[in-house]
Amino acid sequence: VMLTNNIGHHLMVHQAMIPRNLKPFPYFCGSRMLLSYKPKRNVKDSYKILELEEGCSLDDIRNSYRSLAKKYHPDSGSATADSEAFMKVEEAYRVVMNDVATKKKSNENNEEEEDPFKPKAPQHRHYLSFEGVGFGTPSQREKQYMQFRVDRATEQVLEYRKQRLESQYAGTDLMKAKDVRESKKVKITQAVERLVEDLIQESMAKGDFDNLSGKGKPLQKFSDCPHIDPMTHNLNRILIDNGYQPEWILLQKEIRETIEQLRKNIVASRSQLGGPMTPYRQKQWNRICEQFIEDIRKLNKRVENFNLVVPILSRQMVHFSPDKEIVRAQKTYEALMENREASNSDTKENEVENVKRFGWKSSLFKWLNL
């Protein structure tokens, strides 16, 4: 009763303060607004007035509106009460709520447009039957459920037959795979043979074989071994004689010749230095070993290129170790020195025996020579 009296008193005071030539100011009480007022603000300004950001939740909008209404409402009795500010807050609140409702409605319309044929979730108890299959009336759902059962039974029968066939022919899978691999090998071999024959015929038509020394003469049997195909042997022999050797064969030959030459050179260099090793000779030997290590490094690069082009895995080569090769050269030099010493001792013994046997003859020959 006291609150009603206070409100009535405030209304009388405000109406008394308004001039007579103006219309009375229809004031609001509580949360009710002017009925003839139309909002004129945009959405961004309304969010700023409510001290919010766009995209906030409804709870944030309501809490902000309540706190600002308590702050600016004329009947709140606070020191910050302001009717104009409250009217701005009320207008901003209406604009923001209208914007949120518009966005929510547009989102719902978009969802309906995306999937207009999507059946709605069943809301009744009778939709729990038929394992939840189908939609529509109960009779329609029953037909759909019967078709679903037929399809499911068909899939189960097909799966059972598939498993039974797999169990029956599981043992023959390996044989099939082996037959497939063998057939692929045969096809590849035949394709290569046809390709070689076509290339030979094309080269003969171009005249690439006209410069051969044995043109127009019958081929000779280069091998009498019955285990070798004579045609293959002859073709290989012709290619080798005319310089058509595979790249990996030439590389292998070059690598073997190079390592043999390097081994001979380092043994010869060690023999030239002789023994014992003085500091000067040791420096020379160190320089020789450094050069030998560099040559081995270059040779190992050739080995890598050979391993890339060799067609057979068992023909691949390993890298040469320079340390092992130097140790091997040192052992070879020591063995040569031991052989020389043994041969020198044998020659000296033979000379002593010859002197004992033919001493007077040798002295006579020396006297004659003098």
Buried (B, 14 or more C-beta within 10 A) or exposed (E): EEEEEEBEEBBEEBEEEEEEEEEEEEBBBEEEBEEEEEBEBEBEBBBEBBEBEEEBEEEBBEEBBEEBBEBBBBBEEEEEBBBEBBBBBBBBBBBBBEBBEEEEEEEEEEEEEEEEEEEEEBEEEEBEEBEEBBBEEEEEBBEBBEEBEEEEEEEEEEEEEEEEEEEEEEEEEEEEEEEEEEEEEEEEEEEEEEEEEEEEEEEEEEEEEEEEEEEEEEEEEBEEEEEEEBEEBBBBBBEEEEEEEEEBBEBBEEBEEBBEEBBEBBBEBBBEBEEEEEEEBEEBBEEBBEBBEEBBEEBBEBBEEBBEEBEEEEEEBEEBEBEEBBEBBBEBBEEEBEEEEEEEEEEEEEEEEEEEEEEEEEEEEEEEEE
